[in-house]
Amino acid sequence: MKSIHYKEGIIVTATELKKNFGKYMDCVEQQTDVVITKNGKKTARLTPYVTDIEQYFTVRENALDYQYGGKKVSYEEFMEISEKSTLRMELINGEIHLMASPNVVHQEILGRLHLTYNAYFQGKKCRVFLAPFDVHFKKKGINEPDVMQPDILVACDLENNINEKIKYMGTPTLVIEILSESTRSKDMIDKLNTYMLSGVQEYWIIETRQQSILVYSFADRGIDMLKHYEKGSTAQSVAFKGLSVDVTALFSDLI
């Protein structure tokens, strides 16, 4: 009888395990559980060895997800929680979203974009900022702001929008989000809506899976224009003349 793959690991008979013990030990080393059956009943399980410190961090992460992730809070409650926590978190539509650490591809693209944007705005009034950088987005018709951390933002209204804690309280002219599988829905729906309703003029979505760029232009808190740039083309800013990104170069030689 061959092994059966299921969502929690692999199911094998005791006989199959004896014949191919080395094979299934390799599976365990690759963080896959192996469940052993005898006479059709599950009798034992081989699981990866977890050190005490690994177990501590796993339990801590799960506890934090339970404590904060998806929790509905007011803007004031969120500010109190975020100021006391070392976690990266956002407040969208009154709900806390914990932010995972970015991967290598995300950071490589972020670095390339920052170099391009920073060079363009050198000597200009507008400034370029990278996450983590809290921005308080005030949506039209909604009392409580969303608090989010765009991967990159361009702020042109720093004057009179820095509070006593040296925090930026204005509205960016342009924001960029680099998509990941875990943030795709949030970035393309929830954040799009927040950026549009709060007065952001332009929103770039970097699509890592399709290796393309979506550029939204907003006017009167609605979508004015949408352009899709694929490899072989150059993404152009609407708000800033001459600001552009070569799509092929952006995604070339990624790990």
N, C-alpha and C positions, 0 to 999 in steps of 0.2 A: 504493500500500500504506500503511495506517495504522500509526501507532506501536503497539508492544506494551509494556504495562507488566509488569514483573517485579519480584521482591523487591529487586533491587539497583539498579533504575532503569528507564529506558525504552530500548527497542530500536527504531531507525528505519533505513530505507534511506538511502543517500547522496542519492538523488533527493529523497526526502521532506525530508531535512535542508535541501537547497538551496532548496526551495520555501518552507519555513517556518522559516528559520534563526532569526528573531527569537523565535518561539514556544519553540523548544528552548533558546535562550539564557536565556529567562525561567525555564525548568525548572531549568537549572544554577544560576542565581542563588538559586533556592529549595532548594538543596542536594540536587538530584536528578541522578544521573549519566545521561548520554545515550550509549548505545552505537550506533555506526554500522556498518551492514553493507553489503557490496558483493558482488553475485553470490551472496548467501546466506551469506557468511562475515563474521564480525566482524572489522573492520579498524581501528577507532579508538574512542576514548572521550573525551567531553567531561566534565570533572569540575570541581566548584567550586574556585576558587583558595583555597588555605590558606596563611596567612602562617606564617613560621617560629615565631612565638610560639604560634599556634593549634596547629601541629603538635606543638610541645613539650608543651603541656598534654594533647593527645590521647594522645600516646605515654606520658606520665607516668601518666595515669589508667588506661590499659590495663595498664601495668606494675604499678600498685598493685593493680588487680583480680586480676591473675595472682598477685601475691605474697601477698595476704591473703584475697581473697574466696573463701569456701567452704573455707578451710583448717581442718583439724581440729587443735585444740591443747588443752592442759590449761588449767585456770583460771589457774595460775601463769604459764604462757607468755603467755596472753592479757593478763594484767595488765602484764607486762613490755612487750609489744608496744604496747598502748594508751597506756601512760604515755610512751612515746618517740615516738609518732606524733601528727600533727596531724589525722589522719582521724577521723571519727565512725564508731565500729564497735560492734557488739554481739556477745555470745557466747551462742548458743542451741544447746543439746544438743551442746556441744563444738565447734561450728562458728562461724567468724567470718563476720559479715554486715556489709558496708560499707553505710553509710547515705548516700543521695543528699541533695542540698540540697532542702528543701521548696519547693513552688511557692506562688504568690500566694494561691490559694484556701485552701490548707492553713494559711498564716499568718494569713489573715483570720479563719478559724474559730477557730484557736488563740487569737488575741487576744480574741475575743468570749467564749469559754469562760473564759479566765483572769479577765476582768473579773467575770463572774458568780460564779465560784468564790471569787475573792479577796474579794469583797464579803460573801459568805456566811460565810467563816471569819475575817473581821475581828474581832479581840478574843477569838478562841477558841484552844484549845490546839493544834489541828491546823494545819499549815502547807501551803500550796500551792506546788509547784515546777514549773517548765517545763523541757523538754528544751533543750539537752543536760544531762542530770543522771543519772549512772550509779547504778543500783540493783542490788544483788547479791541475786538471788532464790534462796533455798535451798529446792529442791523436796524434798518428803517422800520418803525412800527413795533419794535420789540424793546422792552425796557432793559433787560439784563444782557450785557455783552457776552459774546463768545470769547474765550481766551485760547489762542492757537499759536503754534510755532512753525511758520512756513520754513521750508528748507532754505530758501533765499528770499529776501524782500528788499525792495528799493523804497526808501523813505525820503520824501522831498519836503516834508513839513516838520522837521525837527524843531525849528524855532517855535517856542511857546507850547511845545508838546512833550516836554521832559518834566516829569514831576519831581517832588522833593527827594524821592528815593532814587533819582536818576534813572527812572523807567520811562520808556517810550509809550506815549498814550495817544499817538496820532493814528492816521490811516495810511498804510502804504499805497503807493501808486501802482506798484507791480509786485506780484508774488509768484513764487515757483514752488511746485511740489514734485518730488521724484517718487513715482509710484512703486509700491511693492505689493506682493500678493495680499499681505495683511491689511494694507491701507487703501487698496484700490477703490472700494465702494465709498469709503469715507472721503477720500480726496476728490472723487469724480462727482459726488452727489452733495454730501453735507458741506464740505468746505467750499465747493463751487457756489452753493447757495449763500453761504455766509459772506464770502468775498464779494459777490455780486450785490447783495443787499446792504453791505456796509460802505460802499463807495469806492472800492478798489477799481482801478481803471483797466487793469490787464492781469490775466492769470495764465501762466505757462504750466502745462502738465507734461512732465517728462515720462514717456511711456517706455520703460526699460524692456518689457517683454517684446513689444513690437518694434523697438528701437526707432521711435518717432516722437514728434513734439506736437502737442495741441496748444494753440494760442487763442485764448478767449479775450475779446475786447468788450468792455462793458460801457454802457451809456444810460443815464437816468435809471440806474440800478436794475438794468435788464441787459440781456446779451445783445450786443450790437453786431458782433462779427465773430466767426469761428473759422480758423484755418488749421489744416492738418499738414505737417511737414514730415516727409519720409526721407530715407537715405538718398543722397544725390541732390538734395535741395538745401536751402538755407532758410532757417526760421527767422522771421523779421518781426521786430517789435512795432506795435502800432503807436504806442504812447511816446516812444523815444526813437526818433529818426536816426538811422544808421546803426542801431543796436541789433546785432544779428548773431546767429549761432549756426555753424556748419554742422548739419545733422550727422553726416558720415564721420567727421572728425570727432564729434562728441562721443560716439559709440565704438570707435575703433580701438582695437587692442585691449579690450576689457578682460579682466580675469574670468 
